[in-house]
Amino acid sequence: MGAIVGPGAARYPGAAYSGAQGMNAAVRAVVRMGIYVGAKVYFIYEGYQGMVDGGSNIVEADWESVSSILQVGGTIIGSARCKDFRSREGRLKAAANLIQLGITNLCVIGGDGSLTGANIFRREWSGLLEELAKDGKIDKEAVQRHGHLNVVGMVGSIDNDFCGTDMTIGTDSALHRIMEVVDAIMTTAQSHQRTFVLEVMGRHCGYLALVSALACGADWVFLPESPPEEGWQEDMCIKLSENRARKKRLNIIIVAEGAIDTQNKPITSEQIKEVGVHPSPGTCLERGSVNRGGTPSAFDRILASRMGVEAVVALLQATPETPACVVSLSGNQAVRLPLMECVQMTQDVQKAMDEGRFKEAVKLRGSLCPSGLECASRLRLQLNGRELRQTNCNVGVVNVGAPAAGMNAAVRAAVRVGISDGHKMFAVYDGFEGFAKGNIKEIGWADVGGWTGQGGSILGTKRTLPGKYLEDIAAQMRAHRINALLIIGGFEAYLGLLELSAAREKHEEFCVPMVMVPATVSNNVPGSDFSIGADTALNTITDTCDRIKQSASGTKRRVFIIETMGGFCGYLANMGALAAGADAAYIFEEPFDIRDLQVRRRLPGVPRNESCSENYTTDFIYQLYSEEGRGVFDCRKNVLGHMQQGGAPSPFDRNFGTKISARAMQWISSKLKESLGKGKRFVSDDSICVLGISKRNLVFQPVAELKKETDFEHRIPKEQWWLKLRPLMKILAKYKASFEVSEAGQLEPVQHRGPEEPAAI
């Protein structure tokens, strides 16, 4: 038997915790997976205080206890401060309450304080039981039968301040709240020529501040782990004045609530406002607990669901010799790490900061890798011509395929990193067709200002392949002396890269470094687990499903068929179903028949991939449900269409697009440096690549090697990682399925990421 404890109650150390968006998804996953494997699952309300008080605070959960909670922020099992649990006497009461119900497996959702308290409780467990038996409160058989307590932790914290995991539950949703505010103030600030100082949460960790700065193109950012150098006040004023001189009407400064200077003295938003008021009027905004509020993002719901299921499996596999573990995210993989090693590393970060060892603190933090800080600095600080070492290299940037939210953030990052590296950057308008027609012009630093938050493709994009324009494109590359090419796009960009690679023998102009960054809502590009734009589309689907649930809540007798994009790739349908808690999702990768269309539980929304079946179309399923459900339920259909491609990019897509494009430009610069003054022709396979996330790493893969991994007929990779999550969606919807657990299925050592790895991308 197992129990779920809410967040932040122990304070071992750490402040009380108010809950994070996505925690209810974790609670739902633990309850349903536990019941699925035949265990009894109990809620422990109000954190450790409920465990100490017992009684009505410990209640058995059933399947329906966690229905309709995915879209609810916070946590339904509550949280409370608990001084009692800090004493042995309090833990003795808690042990007695658990033993009464036979609970020997504990899943704790919270921060490092809650998890530390759980580990202390676990270590003392056998001694606590012996003391209870000695006092006559339990018998000796109970001591033998329940002699070991298994503990698994999940980290719920919007600050992303726990070492060992790339992302904690709630962080992505908090970024959504921050970006909503930033996007809302953009037009106002530009109208009045103002500087906005935005304070975000992060008492000991600057992750929210750093990623917010990257995602909105902030002019300055203040973090606890990386304080500004002495004299920052003057430097900032100069920067703001230079921006005004360049006719920039808006300046944004992001400050973490725990920002400090090199002497460990606080830097407050009011202090920054007073410094910045001289070059331009300033306004302070403090986000506070609003960061915690609102509906969880699709990313947080999926992350929490994965973590919850993995936690139950870890408890089932635990032995008396297994140390307490925490379920973490490494790249795109769920892993189990020793709980106390992660807690110790988290505490070491704070110790390093207190002692002024800030570079070490950044390295230990993981989610704030040095390359992330360098990227933020390079994108906001424009060097003057005398500081730049010119390479005399020209780099082209082109968007290809359908528009995807986040493309503009990727272009901005490429342009600014390229200029910082001394290259001239050229924008190619309207894809390969525009390339052939000569729609090319040099693009400068200021030209891409404010692009991160804009959807679509400002450069314009078309699906046209380069095959019939090879002569003209080669002529344009020769005329503009293009020395390297960055292609941002979807499957058409991938096919175009293959065609350019094949044309190298005939056209020496194509013998230059070329790299593709995947950007498509379909998430179907070989060589990458994620594509720019897919997260924004997934949030659109999730929001639609939430609204449909609300619409159908008054009548309980209605089913909606929701058609998603993706071509033959079922990523959006499957992951949308997981994030929205749908009963089923119909996709091409898993053939289905008429029996699979039976409405089992009549949940309101059922996602269907647009090309999942030639015969079982959206109209067919709608007509089938309408006819067969007559008198029992009715049916509606909702084709989302191009809504999934539009709108402002999600924080994930802005951050992902920025980081991956910056990394692509670094690769281009390193290749060009190899050939500097040598007139080198690039003809090897490793000079024309796709850059993407593969499991835990950011990898450059030669496009020639990816051909064998591609299903060209259906425009999808032959192997797709997200299909491993298909059983998870089914289990949580009460289907029978076998779920593949974490890759290793056992504890892994805590490792530091290298400087080039995409920590928390």
Secondary structure in CASP SS format (residue, H / E / C, confidence):
PFRMAT SS
TARGET T0000
AUTHOR 0000-0000-0000
METHOD secondary structure of the structure
MODEL  1
M C 1.00
G E 1.00
A E 1.00
I E 1.00
V E 1.00
G C 1.00
P C 1.00
G C 1.00
A C 1.00
A C 1.00
R C 1.00
Y C 1.00
P C 1.00
G C 1.00
A C 1.00
A C 1.00
Y C 1.00
S C 1.00
G C 1.00
A C 1.00
Q C 1.00
G C 1.00
M H 1.00
N H 1.00
A H 1.00
A H 1.00
V H 1.00
R H 1.00
A H 1.00
V H 1.00
V H 1.00
R H 1.00
M H 1.00
G H 1.00
I H 1.00
Y H 1.00
V C 1.00
G C 1.00
A C 1.00
K C 1.00
V E 1.00
Y E 1.00
F E 1.00
I E 1.00
Y C 1.00
E C 1.00
G H 1.00
Y H 1.00
Q H 1.00
G H 1.00
M H 1.00
V H 1.00
D H 1.00
G C 1.00
G H 1.00
S H 1.00
N H 1.00
I E 1.00
V E 1.00
E E 1.00
A E 1.00
D C 1.00
W H 1.00
E H 1.00
S H 1.00
V H 1.00
S C 1.00
S C 1.00
I C 1.00
L C 1.00
Q C 1.00
V C 1.00
G C 1.00
G C 1.00
T C 1.00
I C 1.00
I C 1.00
G C 1.00
S C 1.00
A C 1.00
R C 1.00
C C 1.00
K C 1.00
D H 1.00
F H 1.00
R H 1.00
S C 1.00
R H 1.00
E H 1.00
G H 1.00
R H 1.00
L H 1.00
K H 1.00
A H 1.00
A H 1.00
A H 1.00
N H 1.00
L H 1.00
I H 1.00
Q H 1.00
L C 1.00
G C 1.00
I C 1.00
T C 1.00
N E 1.00
L E 1.00
C E 1.00
V E 1.00
I E 1.00
G E 1.00
G C 1.00
D H 1.00
G H 1.00
S H 1.00
L H 1.00
T H 1.00
G H 1.00
A H 1.00
N H 1.00
I H 1.00
F H 1.00
R H 1.00
R H 1.00
E H 1.00
W H 1.00
S H 1.00
G H 1.00
L H 1.00
L H 1.00
E H 1.00
E H 1.00
L H 1.00
A H 1.00
K H 1.00
D C 1.00
G C 1.00
K C 1.00
I C 1.00
D C 1.00
K H 1.00
E H 1.00
A H 1.00
V H 1.00
Q H 1.00
R H 1.00
H C 1.00
G C 1.00
H C 1.00
L C 1.00
N E 1.00
V E 1.00
V E 1.00
G E 1.00
M E 1.00
V E 1.00
G E 1.00
S C 1.00
I C 1.00
D C 1.00
N C 1.00
D C 1.00
F C 1.00
C C 1.00
G C 1.00
T C 1.00
D C 1.00
M C 1.00
T C 1.00
I E 1.00
G C 1.00
T H 1.00
D H 1.00
S H 1.00
A H 1.00
L H 1.00
H H 1.00
R H 1.00
I H 1.00
M H 1.00
E H 1.00
V H 1.00
V H 1.00
D H 1.00
A H 1.00
I H 1.00
M H 1.00
T H 1.00
T H 1.00
A H 1.00
Q H 1.00
S H 1.00
H H 1.00
Q C 1.00
R C 1.00
T E 1.00
F E 1.00
V E 1.00
L E 1.00
E E 1.00
V E 1.00
M C 1.00
G C 1.00
R C 1.00
H C 1.00
C C 1.00
G C 1.00
Y H 1.00
L H 1.00
A H 1.00
L H 1.00
V H 1.00
S H 1.00
A H 1.00
L H 1.00
A H 1.00
C H 1.00
G C 1.00
A C 1.00
D C 1.00
W E 1.00
V E 1.00
F E 1.00
L C 1.00
P C 1.00
E C 1.00
S C 1.00
P C 1.00
P C 1.00
E C 1.00
E C 1.00
G C 1.00
W H 1.00
Q H 1.00
E H 1.00
D H 1.00
M H 1.00
C H 1.00
I H 1.00
K H 1.00
L H 1.00
S H 1.00
E H 1.00
N H 1.00
R H 1.00
A H 1.00
R C 1.00
K C 1.00
K C 1.00
R C 1.00
L C 1.00
N E 1.00
I E 1.00
I E 1.00
I E 1.00
V E 1.00
A E 1.00
E C 1.00
G C 1.00
A C 1.00
I E 1.00
D C 1.00
T C 1.00
Q C 1.00
N C 1.00
K C 1.00
P E 1.00
I C 1.00
T C 1.00
S H 1.00
E H 1.00
Q H 1.00
I H 1.00
K H 1.00
E H 1.00
V H 1.00
G H 1.00
V C 1.00
H C 1.00
P C 1.00
S C 1.00
P C 1.00
G E 1.00
T E 1.00
C E 1.00
L E 1.00
E E 1.00
R C 1.00
G H 1.00
S H 1.00
V H 1.00
N H 1.00
R H 1.00
G C 1.00
G C 1.00
T C 1.00
P C 1.00
S C 1.00
A H 1.00
F H 1.00
D H 1.00
R H 1.00
I H 1.00
L H 1.00
A H 1.00
S H 1.00
R H 1.00
M H 1.00
G H 1.00
V H 1.00
E H 1.00
A H 1.00
V H 1.00
V H 1.00
A H 1.00
L H 1.00
L H 1.00
Q H 1.00
A C 1.00
T C 1.00
P C 1.00
E C 1.00
T C 1.00
P C 1.00
A C 1.00
C E 1.00
V E 1.00
V E 1.00
S E 1.00
L E 1.00
S E 1.00
G C 1.00
N C 1.00
Q E 1.00
A E 1.00
V E 1.00
R E 1.00
L E 1.00
P E 1.00
L H 1.00
M H 1.00
E H 1.00
C H 1.00
V H 1.00
Q H 1.00
M H 1.00
T H 1.00
Q H 1.00
D H 1.00
V H 1.00
Q H 1.00
K H 1.00
A H 1.00
M H 1.00
D H 1.00
E C 1.00
G C 1.00
R C 1.00
F H 1.00
K H 1.00
E H 1.00
A H 1.00
V H 1.00
K H 1.00
L H 1.00
R H 1.00
G C 1.00
S C 1.00
L C 1.00
C C 1.00
P H 1.00
S H 1.00
G H 1.00
L H 1.00
E H 1.00
C H 1.00
A H 1.00
S H 1.00
R H 1.00
L H 1.00
R H 1.00
L C 1.00
Q C 1.00
L C 1.00
N C 1.00
G C 1.00
R C 1.00
E C 1.00
L C 1.00
R C 1.00
Q C 1.00
T C 1.00
N C 1.00
C C 1.00
N E 1.00
V E 1.00
G E 1.00
V E 1.00
V E 1.00
N E 1.00
V E 1.00
G C 1.00
A C 1.00
P C 1.00
A C 1.00
A C 1.00
G C 1.00
M H 1.00
N H 1.00
A H 1.00
A H 1.00
V H 1.00
R H 1.00
A H 1.00
A H 1.00
V H 1.00
R H 1.00
V H 1.00
G H 1.00
I H 1.00
S H 1.00
D C 1.00
G C 1.00
H C 1.00
K E 1.00
M E 1.00
F E 1.00
A E 1.00
V E 1.00
Y C 1.00
D C 1.00
G H 1.00
F H 1.00
E H 1.00
G H 1.00
F H 1.00
A H 1.00
K H 1.00
G C 1.00
N C 1.00
I E 1.00
K E 1.00
E E 1.00
I C 1.00
G C 1.00
W C 1.00
A H 1.00
D H 1.00
V H 1.00
G C 1.00
G C 1.00
W C 1.00
T C 1.00
G C 1.00
Q C 1.00
G C 1.00
G C 1.00
S C 1.00
I C 1.00
L C 1.00
G C 1.00
T C 1.00
K E 1.00
R C 1.00
T C 1.00
L C 1.00
P C 1.00
G H 1.00
K H 1.00
Y H 1.00
L H 1.00
E H 1.00
D H 1.00
I H 1.00
A H 1.00
A H 1.00
Q H 1.00
M H 1.00
R H 1.00
A H 1.00
H C 1.00
R C 1.00
I E 1.00
N E 1.00
A E 1.00
L E 1.00
L E 1.00
I E 1.00
I E 1.00
G E 1.00
G C 1.00
F H 1.00
E H 1.00
A H 1.00
Y H 1.00
L H 1.00
G H 1.00
L H 1.00
L H 1.00
E H 1.00
L H 1.00
S H 1.00
A H 1.00
A H 1.00
R H 1.00
E H 1.00
K C 1.00
H C 1.00
E H 1.00
E H 1.00
F H 1.00
C C 1.00
V C 1.00
P C 1.00
M E 1.00
V E 1.00
M E 1.00
V E 1.00
P E 1.00
A E 1.00
T C 1.00
V C 1.00
S C 1.00
N C 1.00
N C 1.00
V C 1.00
P C 1.00
G C 1.00
S C 1.00
D C 1.00
F C 1.00
S C 1.00
I E 1.00
G C 1.00
A H 1.00
D H 1.00
T H 1.00
A H 1.00
L H 1.00
N H 1.00
T H 1.00
I H 1.00
T H 1.00
D H 1.00
T H 1.00
C H 1.00
D H 1.00
R H 1.00
I H 1.00
K H 1.00
Q H 1.00
S H 1.00
A H 1.00
S C 1.00
G C 1.00
T C 1.00
K C 1.00
R C 1.00
R E 1.00
V E 1.00
F E 1.00
I E 1.00
I E 1.00
E E 1.00
T E 1.00
M C 1.00
G C 1.00
G C 1.00
F C 1.00
C C 1.00
G C 1.00
Y H 1.00
L H 1.00
A H 1.00
N H 1.00
M H 1.00
G H 1.00
A H 1.00
L H 1.00
A H 1.00
A H 1.00
G C 1.00
A C 1.00
D C 1.00
A C 1.00
A C 1.00
Y E 1.00
I C 1.00
F C 1.00
E C 1.00
E C 1.00
P C 1.00
F C 1.00
D C 1.00
I H 1.00
R H 1.00
D H 1.00
L H 1.00
Q C 1.00
V C 1.00
R C 1.00
R C 1.00
R C 1.00
L C 1.00
P C 1.00
G E 1.00
V E 1.00
P E 1.00
R E 1.00
N E 1.00
E C 1.00
S C 1.00
C C 1.00
S C 1.00
E C 1.00
N C 1.00
Y C 1.00
T C 1.00
T H 1.00
D H 1.00
F H 1.00
I H 1.00
Y H 1.00
Q H 1.00
L H 1.00
Y H 1.00
S H 1.00
E H 1.00
E H 1.00
G C 1.00
R C 1.00
G C 1.00
V C 1.00
F C 1.00
D E 1.00
C E 1.00
R E 1.00
K E 1.00
N E 1.00
V E 1.00
L C 1.00
G H 1.00
H H 1.00
M H 1.00
Q H 1.00
Q C 1.00
G C 1.00
G C 1.00
A C 1.00
P C 1.00
S C 1.00
P H 1.00
F H 1.00
D H 1.00
R H 1.00
N H 1.00
F H 1.00
G H 1.00
T H 1.00
K H 1.00
I H 1.00
S H 1.00
A H 1.00
R H 1.00
A H 1.00
M H 1.00
Q H 1.00
W H 1.00
I H 1.00
S H 1.00
S H 1.00
K H 1.00
L H 1.00
K H 1.00
E H 1.00
S H 1.00
L C 1.00
G C 1.00
K C 1.00
G C 1.00
K C 1.00
R C 1.00
F C 1.00
V C 1.00
S C 1.00
D H 1.00
D H 1.00
S H 1.00
I E 1.00
C E 1.00
V E 1.00
L E 1.00
G E 1.00
I E 1.00
S E 1.00
K C 1.00
R C 1.00
N E 1.00
L E 1.00
V E 1.00
F E 1.00
Q E 1.00
P E 1.00
V H 1.00
A H 1.00
E H 1.00
L H 1.00
K H 1.00
K H 1.00
E H 1.00
T E 1.00
D E 1.00
F C 1.00
E C 1.00
H C 1.00
R C 1.00
I E 1.00
P E 1.00
K C 1.00
E C 1.00
Q C 1.00
W H 1.00
W H 1.00
L H 1.00
K H 1.00
L H 1.00
R H 1.00
P H 1.00
L H 1.00
M H 1.00
K H 1.00
I H 1.00
L H 1.00
A C 1.00
K C 1.00
Y C 1.00
K C 1.00
A C 1.00
S C 1.00
F C 1.00
E C 1.00
V C 1.00
S C 1.00
E C 1.00
A C 1.00
G C 1.00
Q C 1.00
L E 1.00
E C 1.00
P C 1.00
V C 1.00
Q C 1.00
H C 1.00
R C 1.00
G C 1.00
P C 1.00
E C 1.00
E C 1.00
P C 1.00
A C 1.00
A C 1.00
I C 1.00
END
